[in-house]
Amino acid sequence: MATRRKTHQGSEVSKQAILEAVLSRAVEAGYEGTTMADVARASGLPIGSVYWHFQNKEQLFVALLDHCFEVWRRTHASAADMRELLRRSIADSAAASGSLADPAAAFWSIGLVFAFERRLEDNLARQRYLAIREEMFEFIASRLRASYAGVTEDVAAELAHDIAVMGRALTDGFRVAAAAGDDTDFTRYAELAADALESLVSARLREHAQRA
């Protein structure tokens, strides 16, 4: 039993080493530029160990997407309001797309490549990215819905959906700006984005109050 437990623990350590290796490699080389041999070299493990855990690169990137999504979810879980969500999404996560200092955040720029690459339609990693993208959206929308007091559930859901769409579009745009190396003060623009969306929310809530 102890031997089996040690074997399992060793396997998990190897798997984590592989994920960390592919994360650093993927941020630099992208999906197309990352090979299983690259990952084996970066992890310091035999290539057979890489294939033992993951049959191919698609499966490897699916696991990496799940890993980065879990990091993202932990990072955003304690955000209490829209301003804090935008700060974490734009000033932290999107800004990291132009740096290797936070690979798990920078990795989402690769996700945008999956979104654009329609030729990868049957690729398991692209399919997982699109599914995670929807999970991220609902994660944000659910927190926004809970923050709109004094309106019906339908109004709160509609408003949360619209603001989540706007927030995602802004984050995607700033992620591209970071990856392109634009001279952008992400903290400043996260605050400006929050100002704009808060103004929009206030206007929409006034409209619904007047109709009630």
C-alpha positions in Angstrom: 0.0 0.0 0.0 2.8 2.4 0.9 4.6 1.6 -2.3 1.5 2.3 -4.3 1.0 5.6 -2.5 4.6 6.6 -3.2 4.2 5.6 -6.9 1.0 7.8 -7.1 2.7 10.7 -5.5 5.7 10.4 -7.8 3.3 10.3 -10.8 1.6 13.4 -9.6 4.9 15.2 -9.1 5.9 14.2 -12.7 2.6 15.4 -14.1 3.0 18.7 -12.3 6.5 19.1 -13.6 5.3 18.4 -17.2 2.5 21.0 -16.8 4.9 23.6 -15.5 7.3 22.9 -18.4 4.7 23.1 -21.1 3.3 26.3 -19.6 6.6 28.0 -19.8 7.3 26.6 -23.3 3.8 27.4 -24.5 3.9 31.1 -23.4 7.1 31.5 -25.4 6.3 29.3 -28.5 2.5 29.1 -28.6 0.5 26.0 -29.4 2.0 25.3 -32.8 5.6 25.9 -31.7 5.4 23.5 -28.7 6.3 19.9 -29.2 6.2 16.9 -26.9 10.0 16.7 -27.2 10.3 20.3 -26.1 8.2 19.6 -23.0 10.3 16.5 -22.2 13.5 18.6 -22.4 12.0 21.5 -20.3 10.7 19.1 -17.6 13.9 17.1 -17.4 11.8 13.9 -17.8 12.1 11.1 -20.4 9.8 11.7 -23.3 8.2 8.3 -22.4 7.1 9.9 -19.1 5.4 12.7 -21.0 3.5 10.3 -23.3 2.6 8.1 -20.3 0.7 11.0 -18.8 -0.6 12.5 -22.1 -1.2 10.7 -25.3 -0.6 13.7 -27.5 -0.2 17.5 -27.5 -4.0 18.1 -27.6 -4.5 16.2 -24.3 -1.5 18.0 -22.8 -3.0 21.4 -23.6 -6.4 20.4 -22.3 -4.8 19.6 -19.0 -2.9 22.9 -19.1 -6.0 24.8 -19.8 -7.7 23.2 -16.8 -4.7 24.0 -14.7 -4.7 27.7 -15.7 -8.4 27.9 -15.4 -8.2 26.7 -11.8 -5.5 29.4 -11.1 -7.8 32.0 -12.7 -10.8 30.9 -10.7 -8.9 31.1 -7.4 -7.5 34.5 -8.4 -11.0 35.9 -9.1 -13.0 34.1 -6.5 -12.7 36.8 -3.8 -13.5 39.8 -6.2 -16.4 41.5 -4.5 -17.7 43.8 -7.2 -17.3 44.8 -10.9 -14.5 47.3 -10.3 -12.4 44.6 -8.5 -13.2 42.1 -11.3 -12.0 44.5 -13.9 -8.9 45.3 -12.0 -8.0 41.6 -11.7 -9.0 40.9 -15.4 -7.3 43.9 -17.0 -4.6 45.3 -14.7 -3.5 41.9 -13.5 -4.4 39.1 -15.9 -4.5 40.9 -19.3 -1.4 42.9 -18.4 0.5 39.7 -17.8 0.0 38.6 -21.4 3.1 40.7 -22.3 5.3 39.2 -19.7 6.6 35.8 -18.6 6.5 36.8 -15.0 3.0 35.2 -14.5 2.8 32.3 -17.1 -0.6 31.1 -15.9 -2.1 34.6 -16.7 0.0 35.1 -19.9 -1.2 31.7 -21.2 -4.7 33.1 -21.9 -3.2 35.0 -24.9 -2.8 31.5 -26.5 -6.4 31.0 -25.9 -7.2 33.9 -28.2 -5.2 32.0 -30.9 -7.5 29.0 -30.4 -10.5 31.3 -30.8 -9.2 32.7 -34.1 -7.9 29.4 -35.5 -11.1 27.9 -37.0 -9.0 25.3 -38.8 -8.5 23.8 -35.4 -12.2 23.3 -35.0 -11.9 19.6 -34.2 -8.9 20.1 -31.9 -9.6 19.0 -28.3 -7.6 21.9 -26.8 -9.6 24.5 -28.8 -12.9 22.9 -27.8 -11.8 22.9 -24.1 -10.7 26.5 -24.4 -14.1 27.6 -25.8 -15.9 25.6 -23.0 -13.7 27.3 -20.4 -14.4 30.6 -21.9 -18.1 30.1 -21.3 -17.4 28.9 -17.8 -15.4 32.1 -17.1 -18.3 34.2 -18.5 -20.9 32.5 -16.3 -18.5 32.8 -13.3 -18.3 36.6 -13.8 -22.0 37.0 -14.7 -23.2 35.1 -11.6 -21.2 37.5 -9.4 -22.6 40.5 -11.2 -26.1 39.2 -10.9 -25.8 39.0 -7.1 -24.7 42.6 -6.9 -27.8 44.1 -8.4 -30.2 44.6 -5.6 -33.7 46.1 -5.9 -34.5 44.7 -9.4 -36.2 41.6 -10.6 -34.2 38.5 -11.4 -34.8 38.9 -15.1 -33.4 42.5 -15.1 -30.4 41.5 -13.0 -29.7 38.6 -15.3 -29.9 40.8 -18.4 -27.8 43.5 -17.0 -25.2 41.0 -15.7 -25.0 39.4 -19.1 -24.5 42.7 -20.9 -21.8 43.9 -18.5 -20.0 40.5 -18.6 -20.0 40.8 -22.4 -18.5 44.3 -22.3 -16.0 43.2 -19.6 -14.8 40.2 -21.6 -14.4 42.3 -24.8 -12.4 44.8 -22.9 -10.2 42.2 -21.3 -9.6 40.5 -24.7 -8.7 43.8 -26.2 -6.2 44.6 -23.5 -4.8 41.1 -23.6 -3.9 41.7 -27.3 -2.5 45.1 -26.4 -0.2 43.5 -23.8 0.9 40.7 -26.2 1.6 43.3 -28.9 3.8 45.3 -26.5 1.6 48.5 -26.6 2.5 51.2 -24.2 -0.6 50.9 -22.0 -1.2 51.8 -18.4 -3.4 48.8 -17.6 -4.2 49.9 -14.1 -5.4 53.3 -15.3 -7.5 51.8 -18.1 -9.0 49.2 -15.7 -10.3 52.1 -13.6 -11.6 54.0 -16.6 -13.4 50.8 -17.8 -14.9 50.4 -14.4 -16.1 54.1 -14.4 -17.7 53.6 -17.8 -19.5 50.4 -16.9 -20.6 51.6 -13.6 -22.1 54.6 -15.3 -23.9 52.3 -17.7 -25.2 50.2 -14.9 -26.6 53.2 -13.1 -28.3 54.5 -16.2 -29.9 51.1 -16.8 -31.1 50.7 -13.2 -32.6 54.2 -13.4 -34.5 53.2 -16.6 -35.9 50.1 -14.9 -36.9 52.1 -11.8 -38.8 54.6 -13.9 -40.7 51.9 -15.7 -41.6 50.1 -12.5 
